[in-house]
């Protein structure tokens, strides 16, 4: 009975482990994809800002207007740089989490859940065969006991008839 509980517990743990693995893959795949897209957008925005800054520098129309625009663009770039720095920190944090999850995943894979499931199925089949064998042996024992009882009764009957004669 304990082995059934242990087997059920092991099977539940394996299923839970597989489910956790799938969730982790889904969760971090979308976050990495989001960060990649955000990085590309930021690179595009920086490129656009640099292009517009170069264009404004090349066209020296009014010096004061040029300086205010340059100042505005510089502020935007520094804002974007600080935003990019924040994203880099977030990316590094996610990369660390990802490496931890990868090591946990490797450890889980080392347990070989598929192999354990196969062994569990094989052991269930062996247990079923053994249980059937014990059941058959018990039936044979009952029959043998009945035959023994009949022979004992017959022996006593013969003893009694030999004493009478």
LOMIPA-862377 format. One line per field, with one value per atom (N, C-alpha, C): chain; atom name; y, x, z. Coordinates in nm, 4 decimals. Example, Ala and Ser with C-alpha at 12.3 -4.5 7.8 and 13.67 -1.06 7.14 Angstrom:
# LOMIPA-862377
cadena: (A:A:A:A:A:A)
atomo: (N:CA:C:N:CA:C)
py: (-0.5690:-0.4500:-0.3300:-0.2250:-0.1060:0.0030)
px: (1.3190:1.2300:1.3200:1.2850:1.3670:1.2900)
pz: (0.7800:0.7800:0.7800:0.7080:0.7140:0.7870)
This chain:
# LOMIPA-862377
cadena: (A:A:A:A:A:A:A:A:A:A:A:A:A:A:A:A:A:A:A:A:A:A:A:A:A:A:A:A:A:A:A:A:A:A:A:A:A:A:A:A:A:A:A:A:A:A:A:A:A:A:A:A:A:A:A:A:A:A:A:A:A:A:A:A:A:A:A:A:A:A:A:A:A:A:A:A:A:A:A:A:A:A:A:A:A:A:A:A:A:A:A:A:A:A:A:A:A:A:A:A:A:A:A:A:A:A:A:A:A:A:A:A:A:A:A:A:A:A:A:A:A:A:A:A:A:A:A:A:A:A:A:A:A:A:A:A:A:A:A:A:A:A:A:A:A:A:A:A:A:A:A:A:A:A:A:A:A:A:A:A:A:A:A:A:A:A:A:A:A:A:A:A:A:A:A:A:A:A:A:A:A:A:A:A:A:A:A:A:A:A:A:A:A:A:A:A:A:A:A:A:A:A:A:A:A:A:A:A:A:A:A:A:A:A:A:A:A:A:A:A:A:A:A:A:A:A:A:A:A:A:A:A:A:A:A:A:A:A:A:A:A:A:A:A:A:A:A:A:A:A:A:A:A:A:A:A:A:A:A:A:A:A:A:A:A:A:A:A:A:A:A:A:A:A:A:A:A:A:A:A:A:A:A:A:A:A:A:A:A:A:A:A:A:A:A:A:A:A:A:A:A:A:A:A:A:A:A:A:A:A:A:A:A:A:A:A:A:A:A:A:A:A:A:A:A:A:A:A:A:A:A:A:A:A:A:A:A:A:A:A:A:A:A:A:A:A:A:A:A:A:A:A:A:A:A:A:A:A:A:A:A:A:A:A:A:A:A:A:A:A:A:A:A:A:A:A:A:A:A:A:A:A:A:A:A:A:A:A:A:A:A:A:A:A:A:A:A:A:A:A:A:A:A:A:A:A:A:A:A:A:A:A:A:A:A:A:A:A:A:A:A:A:A:A:A:A:A:A:A:A:A:A:A:A:A:A:A:A:A:A:A:A:A:A:A:A:A:A:A:A:A:A:A:A:A:A:A:A:A:A:A:A:A:A:A:A:A:A:A:A:A:A:A:A:A:A:A:A:A:A:A:A:A:A:A:A:A:A:A:A:A:A:A:A:A)
atomo: (N:CA:C:N:CA:C:N:CA:C:N:CA:C:N:CA:C:N:CA:C:N:CA:C:N:CA:C:N:CA:C:N:CA:C:N:CA:C:N:CA:C:N:CA:C:N:CA:C:N:CA:C:N:CA:C:N:CA:C:N:CA:C:N:CA:C:N:CA:C:N:CA:C:N:CA:C:N:CA:C:N:CA:C:N:CA:C:N:CA:C:N:CA:C:N:CA:C:N:CA:C:N:CA:C:N:CA:C:N:CA:C:N:CA:C:N:CA:C:N:CA:C:N:CA:C:N:CA:C:N:CA:C:N:CA:C:N:CA:C:N:CA:C:N:CA:C:N:CA:C:N:CA:C:N:CA:C:N:CA:C:N:CA:C:N:CA:C:N:CA:C:N:CA:C:N:CA:C:N:CA:C:N:CA:C:N:CA:C:N:CA:C:N:CA:C:N:CA:C:N:CA:C:N:CA:C:N:CA:C:N:CA:C:N:CA:C:N:CA:C:N:CA:C:N:CA:C:N:CA:C:N:CA:C:N:CA:C:N:CA:C:N:CA:C:N:CA:C:N:CA:C:N:CA:C:N:CA:C:N:CA:C:N:CA:C:N:CA:C:N:CA:C:N:CA:C:N:CA:C:N:CA:C:N:CA:C:N:CA:C:N:CA:C:N:CA:C:N:CA:C:N:CA:C:N:CA:C:N:CA:C:N:CA:C:N:CA:C:N:CA:C:N:CA:C:N:CA:C:N:CA:C:N:CA:C:N:CA:C:N:CA:C:N:CA:C:N:CA:C:N:CA:C:N:CA:C:N:CA:C:N:CA:C:N:CA:C:N:CA:C:N:CA:C:N:CA:C:N:CA:C:N:CA:C:N:CA:C:N:CA:C:N:CA:C:N:CA:C:N:CA:C:N:CA:C:N:CA:C:N:CA:C:N:CA:C:N:CA:C:N:CA:C:N:CA:C:N:CA:C:N:CA:C:N:CA:C:N:CA:C:N:CA:C:N:CA:C:N:CA:C:N:CA:C:N:CA:C:N:CA:C:N:CA:C:N:CA:C:N:CA:C:N:CA:C:N:CA:C:N:CA:C:N:CA:C:N:CA:C:N:CA:C:N:CA:C:N:CA:C:N:CA:C:N:CA:C:N:CA:C:N:CA:C:N:CA:C:N:CA:C:N:CA:C:N:CA:C:N:CA:C:N:CA:C:N:CA:C:N:CA:C:N:CA:C:N:CA:C:N:CA:C:N:CA:C:N:CA:C:N:CA:C:N:CA:C:N:CA:C:N:CA:C:N:CA:C)
py: (-0.1199:0.0000:0.1252:0.1199:0.2354:0.2553:0.1415:0.1559:0.2192:0.1893:0.2538:0.4045:0.4412:0.5845:0.6511:0.5830:0.6387:0.6522:0.5499:0.5553:0.6679:0.6815:0.7908:0.9254:0.9356:1.0601:1.0928:0.9908:1.0123:1.0542:0.9907:1.0266:1.1699:1.2076:1.3447:1.4452:1.4112:1.5016:1.5180:1.4072:1.4149:1.5029:1.4840:1.5668:1.7139:1.7388:1.8765:1.9368:1.8599:1.9074:1.9427:1.8574:1.8849:2.0101:2.0254:2.1445:2.2720:2.2651:2.3813:2.4163:2.3151:2.3384:2.4107:2.3685:2.4329:2.5768:2.6006:2.7377:2.8302:2.7802:2.8619:2.8963:2.7983:2.8243:2.9312:2.9171:3.0140:3.1533:3.1611:3.2909:3.3662:3.3021:3.3730:3.3923:3.3093:3.3292:3.4614:3.4898:3.6142:3.7355:3.7249:3.8382:3.8673:3.7640:3.7832:3.8444:3.7961:3.8512:3.9981:4.0331:4.1724:4.2594:4.2113:4.2893:4.3082:4.2055:4.2158:4.3202:4.3161:4.4133:4.5553:4.5692:4.7006:4.7528:4.6652:4.7032:4.7517:4.6795:4.7187:4.8543:4.8738:5.0026:5.1160:5.0888:5.1921:5.2239:5.1186:5.1421:5.2250:5.1933:5.2687:5.4143:5.4335:5.5697:5.6498:5.5833:5.6516:5.6872:5.5941:5.6202:5.7380:5.7384:5.8484:5.9818:5.9775:6.1005:6.1496:6.0575:6.0962:6.1521:6.0918:6.1414:6.2829:6.3030:6.4367:6.5393:6.4963:6.5866:6.6244:6.5283:6.5576:6.6523:6.6282:6.7145:6.8582:6.8722:7.0072:7.0760:6.9974:7.0552:7.1017:7.0234:7.0579:7.1838:7.2058:7.3220:7.4381:7.5066:7.6151:7.7342:7.7211:7.8267:7.9372:7.9087:8.0060:7.9406:8.0041:7.9455:7.9183:8.0087:7.9884:7.8716:7.8663:7.7558:7.6240:7.6274:7.5080:7.4596:7.5532:7.5164:7.4582:7.5177:7.4647:7.3246:7.3059:7.1730:7.0718:7.1125:7.0230:6.9884:7.0890:7.0636:6.9649:6.9855:6.8939:6.7515:6.7414:6.6077:6.5440:6.6248:6.5730:6.5204:6.5943:6.5482:6.4175:6.4119:6.2884:6.1717:6.1976:6.0906:6.0458:6.1404:6.1003:6.0260:6.0690:5.9955:5.8540:5.8446:5.7125:5.6293:5.6946:5.6213:5.5692:5.6516:5.6046:5.4931:5.5077:5.4026:5.2750:5.2916:5.1768:5.1119:5.1936:5.1388:5.0578:5.1110:5.0375:4.9059:4.9113:4.7888:4.6883:4.7397:4.6498:4.5812:4.6567:4.5970:4.4895:4.5236:4.4276:4.3035:4.3270:4.2160:4.1285:4.1908:4.1149:4.0337:4.0955:4.0248:3.9047:3.9266:3.8166:3.7079:3.7497:3.6522:3.5682:3.6322:3.5567:3.4584:3.5065:3.4173:3.3032:3.3362:3.2343:3.1295:3.1724:3.0755:2.9867:3.0465:2.9656:2.8624:2.9088:2.8168:2.7085:2.7467:2.6473:2.5416:2.5834:2.4852:2.3959:2.4548:2.3742:2.2788:2.3289:2.2449:2.1292:2.1590:2.0537:1.9488:1.9966:1.9025:1.8169:1.8790:1.8043:1.7025:1.7448:1.6535:1.5387:1.5668:1.4627:1.3508:1.3865:1.2857:1.1950:1.2390:1.1628:1.1226:1.2208:1.1905:1.0898:1.0921:0.9971:0.8560:0.8409:0.7091:0.6604:0.7522:0.7144:0.6711:0.7394:0.7025:0.5636:0.5329:0.3998:0.2940:0.3226:0.2271:0.2070:0.3174:0.3083:0.2184:0.2373:0.1535:0.0071:-0.0174:-0.1546:-0.2163:-0.1405:-0.1912:-0.2182:-0.1354:-0.1601:-0.2934:-0.3186:-0.4447:-0.5631:-0.5510:-0.6590:-0.6848:-0.5760:-0.5893:-0.6596:-0.6269:-0.6897:-0.8400:-0.8774:-1.0191:-1.0901:-1.0271:-1.0883:-1.1031:-1.0017:-1.0076:-1.1221:-1.1381:-1.2462:-1.3815:-1.3900:-1.5154:-1.5502:-1.4525:-1.4764:-1.5197:-1.4558:-1.4918:-1.6365:-1.6741:-1.8123:-1.9109:-1.8761:-1.9651:-1.9803:-1.8720:-1.8782:-1.9722:-1.9620:-2.0515:-2.1967:-2.2201:-2.3568:-2.4082:-2.3207:-2.3611:-2.4011:-2.3225:-2.3535:-2.4912:-2.5164:-2.6476:-2.7597:-2.7358:-2.8358:-2.8634:-2.7594:-2.7771:-2.8611:-2.8380:-2.9163:-3.0638:-3.0882:-3.2266:-3.2928:-3.2178:-3.2713:-3.3071:-3.2199:-3.2451:-3.3710:-3.3848:-3.5051:-3.6313:-3.6207:-3.7391:-3.7719:-3.6699:-3.6943:-3.7635:-3.7142:-3.7752:-3.9199:-3.9409:-4.0758:-4.1669:-4.1148:-4.1920:-4.2296:-4.1337:-4.1619:-4.2662:-4.2535:-4.3494:-4.4895:-4.4964:-4.6268:-4.6831:-4.5991:-4.6444:-4.6989:-4.6296:-4.6698:-4.8023:-4.8154:-4.9403:-5.0559:-5.0299:-5.1362:-5.1768:-5.0831:-5.1154:-5.1934:-5.1605:-5.2317:-5.3752:-5.3951:-5.5296:-5.5998)
px: (0.0830:0.0000:0.0867:0.1983:0.2879:0.3540:0.3836:0.4499:0.3548:0.2252:0.1290:0.1266:0.1272:0.1250:0.2529:0.3667:0.4944:0.4968:0.4418:0.4400:0.3496:0.2332:0.1431:0.2084:0.2751:0.3426:0.4518:0.5288:0.6372:0.5783:0.4694:0.4065:0.3540:0.2918:0.2415:0.3561:0.4655:0.5808:0.6378:0.6427:0.6954:0.6051:0.4759:0.3839:0.3954:0.4073:0.4229:0.5530:0.6588:0.7873:0.7798:0.7126:0.6974:0.6143:0.5087:0.4234:0.5007:0.5829:0.6632:0.7619:0.8230:0.9190:0.8526:0.7310:0.6602:0.6245:0.5793:0.5436:0.6647:0.7769:0.8987:0.9419:0.9376:0.9755:0.8860:0.7547:0.6604:0.6843:0.6985:0.7098:0.8340:0.9480:1.0705:1.0888:1.0290:1.0409:0.9748:0.8591:0.7906:0.8650:0.9222:0.9949:1.1222:1.1919:1.3134:1.2769:1.1690:1.1237:1.0855:1.0180:0.9802:1.1041:1.2024:1.3245:1.3988:1.4001:1.4666:1.3964:1.2631:1.1873:1.2080:1.2084:1.2291:1.3682:1.4663:1.6028:1.6090:1.5411:1.5410:1.4727:1.3632:1.2923:1.3802:1.4490:1.5366:1.6518:1.7080:1.8149:1.7636:1.6421:1.5828:1.5582:1.5079:1.4818:1.6117:1.7169:1.8458:1.8996:1.8841:1.9301:1.8542:1.7226:1.6416:1.6815:1.7024:1.7411:1.8788:1.9700:2.1025:2.0962:2.0085:1.9938:1.9355:1.8341:1.7742:1.8710:1.9523:2.0514:2.1563:2.1997:2.2986:2.2414:2.1140:2.0490:2.0403:2.0006:1.9888:2.1248:2.2263:2.3607:2.4086:2.3745:2.4194:2.3503:2.2295:2.1538:2.1683:2.2549:2.2670:2.1774:2.0471:1.9515:1.9606:1.9124:1.9194:1.9946:2.0933:2.1797:2.1043:2.0217:1.9511:1.8517:1.7798:1.6848:1.7606:1.8719:1.9552:2.0025:2.0444:2.0912:1.9791:1.8602:1.7486:1.7085:1.7098:1.6759:1.7826:1.9082:2.0173:2.0057:1.9732:1.9563:1.8414:1.7300:1.6161:1.6529:1.7238:1.7654:1.8639:1.9517:2.0475:1.9745:1.8746:1.7946:1.7235:1.6696:1.6012:1.6990:1.8175:1.9178:1.9599:1.9837:2.0228:1.9082:1.7842:1.6690:1.6641:1.6890:1.6917:1.8090:1.9231:2.0374:2.0094:1.9445:1.9107:1.8056:1.7113:1.6115:1.6795:1.7759:1.8506:1.9323:1.9916:2.0677:1.9753:1.8543:1.7563:1.7182:1.7000:1.6662:1.7819:1.9046:2.0200:2.0246:1.9951:1.9919:1.8840:1.7688:1.6577:1.6960:1.7622:1.8057:1.9062:2.0016:2.0996:2.0317:1.9354:1.8606:1.7870:1.7230:1.6510:1.7479:1.8653:1.9650:2.0107:2.0302:2.0679:1.9584:1.8351:1.7222:1.7156:1.7402:1.7371:1.8451:1.9645:2.0717:2.0372:1.9755:1.9329:1.8298:1.7343:1.6308:1.6896:1.7894:1.8540:1.9237:1.9896:2.0566:1.9535:1.8427:1.7359:1.6772:1.6624:1.6084:1.7047:1.8359:1.9344:1.9289:1.9130:1.9036:1.7782:1.6700:1.5451:1.5617:1.6256:1.6482:1.7385:1.8314:1.9222:1.8430:1.7320:1.6476:1.5796:1.5765:1.5191:1.3742:1.2826:1.1427:1.0803:1.1220:1.0659:1.1096:1.2385:1.2892:1.2224:1.2036:1.1368:0.9929:0.9261:0.7883:0.7853:0.8822:0.8885:0.9110:1.0034:1.0303:0.9064:0.8351:0.7126:0.6109:0.5940:0.5006:0.5435:0.6748:0.7246:0.6996:0.7256:0.7048:0.5571:0.4698:0.3260:0.2887:0.3451:0.3153:0.3680:0.4908:0.5484:0.4649:0.4200:0.3382:0.2068:0.1493:0.0233:0.0439:0.1548:0.1843:0.2064:0.2821:0.3078:0.1790:0.0949:-0.0324:-0.1182:-0.1199:-0.1970:-0.1397:-0.0068:0.0579:0.0234:0.0276:-0.0071:-0.1530:-0.2387:-0.3805:-0.3990:-0.3303:-0.3393:-0.2859:-0.1756:-0.1173:-0.2108:-0.2791:-0.3738:-0.4904:-0.5381:-0.6471:-0.6004:-0.4758:-0.4219:-0.4073:-0.3687:-0.3525:-0.4880:-0.5901:-0.7239:-0.7677:-0.7446:-0.7807:-0.7017:-0.5709:-0.4854:-0.5324:-0.5712:-0.6223:-0.7498:-0.8356:-0.9594:-0.9279:-0.8318:-0.7928:-0.7334:-0.6465:-0.5846:-0.6920:-0.7914:-0.8992:-0.9767:-1.0046:-1.0767:-0.9955:-0.8629:-0.7784:-0.7678:-0.7628:-0.7594:-0.8871:-0.9997:-1.1274:-1.1333:-1.0829:-1.0827:-0.9903:-0.8744:-0.7795:-0.8425:-0.9104:-0.9760:-1.0866:-1.1562:-1.2633:-1.2054:-1.0915:-1.0267:-0.9743:-0.9177:-0.8693:-0.9832:-1.0935:-1.2102:-1.2674:-1.2722:-1.3242:-1.2284:-1.0966:-1.0012:-1.0074:-1.0359:-1.0493:-1.1776:-1.2809:-1.4085:-1.3953:-1.3177:-1.3070:-1.1955)
pz: (0.0000:0.0000:0.0000:0.0764:0.0787:-0.0571:-0.1236:-0.2544:-0.3556:-0.3447:-0.4345:-0.4109:-0.2830:-0.2482:-0.2978:-0.2777:-0.3236:-0.4753:-0.5427:-0.6902:-0.7382:-0.6751:-0.7124:-0.6845:-0.5697:-0.5326:-0.6345:-0.6731:-0.7714:-0.9052:-0.9461:-1.0738:-1.0695:-0.9578:-0.9439:-0.9459:-0.8795:-0.8789:-1.0198:-1.0939:-1.2307:-1.3169:-1.3048:-1.3831:-1.3440:-1.2138:-1.1667:-1.2191:-1.2181:-1.2697:-1.4167:-1.4943:-1.6383:-1.6580:-1.5792:-1.5916:-1.5558:-1.4490:-1.4095:-1.5198:-1.5772:-1.6862:-1.8021:-1.8398:-1.9510:-1.9163:-1.7949:-1.7542:-1.7591:-1.7083:-1.7049:-1.8466:-1.9359:-2.0753:-2.1361:-2.1155:-2.1727:-2.1160:-1.9843:-1.9187:-1.9631:-1.9660:-1.9976:-2.1472:-2.2292:-2.3732:-2.4125:-2.3579:-2.3936:-2.3380:-2.2188:-2.1616:-2.2416:-2.2819:-2.3617:-2.4961:-2.5555:-2.6831:-2.6668:-2.5582:-2.5317:-2.5174:-2.4430:-2.4244:-2.5564:-2.6382:-2.7683:-2.8550:-2.8561:-2.9352:-2.8806:-2.7498:-2.6886:-2.7235:-2.7179:-2.7542:-2.8987:-2.9877:-3.1289:-3.1467:-3.0769:-3.0853:-3.0337:-2.9225:-2.8674:-2.9623:-3.0213:-3.1194:-3.2369:-3.2806:-3.3922:-3.3508:-3.2288:-3.1817:-3.1684:-3.1162:-3.1030:-3.2420:-3.3372:-3.4734:-3.5341:-3.5122:-3.5643:-3.5009:-3.3685:-3.2991:-3.3451:-3.3634:-3.4110:-3.5522:-3.6351:-3.7723:-3.7725:-3.6881:-3.6841:-3.6256:-3.5293:-3.4717:-3.5773:-3.6571:-3.7614:-3.8661:-3.9002:-3.9996:-3.9484:-3.8214:-3.7638:-3.7525:-3.7188:-3.7091:-3.8467:-3.9491:-4.0848:-4.1352:-4.0954:-4.1457:-4.0506:-4.0308:-3.9343:-3.9709:-3.9431:-3.9780:-3.8746:-3.7575:-3.6484:-3.5336:-3.4859:-3.3851:-3.2551:-3.2102:-3.0836:-3.0937:-3.2056:-3.2255:-3.2337:-3.2994:-3.3126:-3.1749:-3.0904:-2.9574:-2.8714:-2.8817:-2.8007:-2.8483:-2.9798:-3.0331:-2.9916:-3.0004:-2.9606:-2.8126:-2.7317:-2.5893:-2.5647:-2.6372:-2.6232:-2.6630:-2.7747:-2.8189:-2.7213:-2.6677:-2.5697:-2.4466:-2.4036:-2.2887:-2.3213:-2.4424:-2.4819:-2.4863:-2.5415:-2.5501:-2.4111:-2.3223:-2.1867:-2.1185:-2.1472:-2.0935:-2.1495:-2.2801:-2.3426:-2.2915:-2.2689:-2.2160:-2.0762:-1.9951:-1.8602:-1.8682:-1.9612:-1.9816:-2.0303:-2.1220:-2.1728:-2.0614:-1.9750:-1.8617:-1.7705:-1.7474:-1.6666:-1.7327:-1.8645:-1.9380:-1.9342:-1.9395:-1.9319:-1.7954:-1.6895:-1.5558:-1.5486:-1.6050:-1.6061:-1.6865:-1.8003:-1.8851:-1.8105:-1.7405:-1.6635:-1.5544:-1.4884:-1.3844:-1.4432:-1.5576:-1.6223:-1.6700:-1.7162:-1.7601:-1.6412:-1.5254:-1.4054:-1.3665:-1.3694:-1.3387:-1.4383:-1.5640:-1.6683:-1.6450:-1.6073:-1.5820:-1.4622:-1.3597:-1.2454:-1.2888:-1.3701:-1.4172:-1.5073:-1.5869:-1.6725:-1.5891:-1.4817:-1.3962:-1.3268:-1.2824:-1.2219:-1.3251:-1.4470:-1.5550:-1.5845:-1.5868:-1.6116:-1.5010:-1.3774:-1.2656:-1.2784:-1.3198:-1.3394:-1.4520:-1.5616:-1.6739:-1.6321:-1.5408:-1.4933:-1.4256:-1.3654:-1.3016:-1.4036:-1.5297:-1.6400:-1.6118:-1.6128:-1.5821:-1.6783:-1.8038:-1.9008:-1.8646:-1.8314:-1.7917:-1.6645:-1.5689:-1.4443:-1.4704:-1.5630:-1.5965:-1.6578:-1.7463:-1.8068:-1.6996:-1.6072:-1.4993:-1.4126:-1.3879:-1.3088:-1.3782:-1.5095:-1.5849:-1.5820:-1.5977:-1.5934:-1.4557:-1.3520:-1.2161:-1.1875:-1.2446:-1.2285:-1.2926:-1.4124:-1.4814:-1.4005:-1.3482:-1.2685:-1.1435:-1.0796:-0.9595:-0.9917:-1.1054:-1.1456:-1.1652:-1.2306:-1.2530:-1.1195:-1.0304:-0.9001:-0.8190:-0.8246:-0.7526:-0.8066:-0.9373:-0.9988:-0.9582:-0.9529:-0.9137:-0.7689:-0.6808:-0.5397:-0.5292:-0.6072:-0.6061:-0.6512:-0.7592:-0.8086:-0.7052:-0.6405:-0.5397:-0.4202:-0.3844:-0.2730:-0.3080:-0.4308:-0.4741:-0.4710:-0.5192:-0.5178:-0.3748:-0.2818:-0.1426:-0.0823:-0.1171:-0.0658:-0.1172:-0.2460:-0.3035:-0.2367:-0.2143:-0.1513:-0.0086:0.0619:0.1991:0.1985:0.0994:0.0901:0.0637:-0.0265:-0.0576:0.0662:0.1391:0.2608:0.3636:0.3780:0.4735:0.4359:0.3060:0.2590:0.2869:0.2614:0.2837:0.4326:0.5167:0.6607:0.7059:0.6546:0.6901:0.6413:0.5209:0.4645:0.5447:0.5876:0.6679:0.8017:0.8648:0.9919:0.9727:0.8635:0.8337:0.8148:0.7454:0.7250:0.8562:0.9405:1.0710:1.1530:1.1487:1.2278:1.1756:1.0465:0.9907:1.0146:1.0182:1.0463:1.1942:1.2802:1.4232:1.4470:1.3735:1.3878:1.3381:1.2391:1.1853:1.2591)
